[in-house]
Amino acid sequence: MDFKKDFPIFKNNPELVFFDSTATSQKPSHVIDAIKNYLETDYSNIHRGMYDIAINSEKLYNDSKKKVAENIWADDYKEVIYTFNSTYALNLLSSSIKKSWILKAGDKVLLTIAEHHANLVPWLILKDEIGIEIDYVNVDENYDLDLDDFDKKYDEKVKIISMTQVSNVIGQVFDLEEIWKRKRVDTLFIIDWSQSVPHFKVDVKKLNCDAMFFTWHKVFADSGIWVLWWKSELLNSLTPSFSWGGSIWEVTCSSYTSAKLPDKFEPGTPNVTWAVSLLKAFEYIEQIWWYEVLEKVEHDLVVYFLEKLKDFTKLKLIGWTISTKRVGVFSIVVDWYHSHDVSEIMAENNIAVRSWKHCAHPLFNTIWESNSIRVSFHIYNTKSDIDKFFEVLKILK
């Protein structure tokens, strides 16, 4: 099935091969048209507006959260918090944890060595501010999560485990169910699903996490819409790290009272347009018969890409070379070129890839690589796109 026709950018750029979907996805007409329609018919601020378009906007905003909750198997849409990006989401979470005295000096946060900086730097900030410790679980020779290393490092000082499920560099799907089985009741379990939701369906109950965050602009919605989900008991126990506007219930000259969930963690004017784009992105996935179709399209592309790669013996693929336990994200080292140069050559041939260290510097330092180009797929990519990519690589031989 030709999904590319659903995305206007390819009509306007017919030669474009977009292999940078790990950074952000392209948008289907269903989302673009819905945003335009919303801005033309119902645009308004929400919360306390008694007029029709405000009521309509409020419904769309809440409907988008209900759709998120339904698709991640959350119990209540009020557990869903919208933020601007993953960096903001983790800073909101980590700073609220700090303000609520859940962590103290000497406590440890356990990450993977493959974390995106968004799930690393906020914890480094707490390391500087209150003296927590941070440790990293390594990957093994197959780029799987090294569970023996986890067992060694998961000592009584660990109070929070915060891990990505899918590496944005190597495309590896880590077995976080094994982490959950090993987790003690005194440890908070946080998951970065930013590279999971673009590729397969997720389930907060299956991994029994306490909090998770992901982006939806990587799955057809507009930029600037990230989801932060927390268990309601955790949300109710935390003190927001900052507050104003709609997150306040009552204010006096000497004190304030926070609003109820979810407003408690959403200060200021919400971006309803983003929420509408998220709702319509879910609708688009429903129209194409859900994630089963998306996963099949991507798996076929992964198999094809890995087969083509076998002809390029001088290239190094960082990560798993088998089509299982991975998604359509590939980081490739071309020894005789810097990744920026390869990226520019690809761009000259209308192929969009990403270059350098992909916001995962500790992983690159660990595997002794300085940079790579990254190729990533989505439902609008085709085998002919892959053929074109490898034709350009032949020029670089």
Number of C-alpha atoms within 10 A of each C-alpha: 9 9 14 17 13 15 18 15 16 16 12 9 10 10 12 16 23 21 26 21 26 26 15 20 24 22 20 21 18 17 23 18 12 17 22 13 12 19 12 9 11 16 17 20 16 21 14 10 14 9 9 11 17 18 18 17 24 19 13 20 21 18 16 23 24 19 17 20 20 14 14 16 15 20 14 14 21 20 22 26 21 23 23 17 20 24 18 15 24 23 19 19 24 20 20 20 19 19 15 14 11 15 20 15 12 14 18 24 24 23 22 25 23 30 25 24 17 18 26 22 15 19 24 16 15 21 19 10 11 14 16 20 19 18 16 18 21 20 20 12 10 12 19 16 24 17 17 12 14 20 12 9 16 22 11 11 15 22 21 21 21 22 27 25 23 27 28 26 28 23 24 25 21 21 16 19 14 12 18 15 10 13 15 14 8 10 15 18 22 23 22 25 21 26 25 20 18 28 26 16 14 15 14 20 12 12 17 15 21 19 21 24 25 23 29 26 26 25 25 27 28 24 17 16 24 26 23 26 27 22 19 20 10 14 24 15 12 20 19 22 16 14 19 16 13 20 22 19 14 10 11 7 5 5 7 13 13 18 18 15 17 18 21 24 29 21 17 13 13 18 17 23 21 23 26 23 28 30 24 24 26 20 16 19 16 11 10 13 11 15 16 13 15 19 19 14 19 22 19 14 23 25 15 16 19 16 13 13 15 11 11 12 8 13 16 14 19 19 20 19 19 12 17 12 14 21 26 25 26 26 23 20 22 18 12 11 12 16 23 16 12 22 21 16 17 19 14 11 15 17 22 21 24 23 21 19 20 20 15 20 18 18 22 20 13 12 10 9 13 13 21 28 23 29 23 26 26 28 22 24 20 19 13 10 19 20 14 15 21 17 11 16 16 10 8 12 10
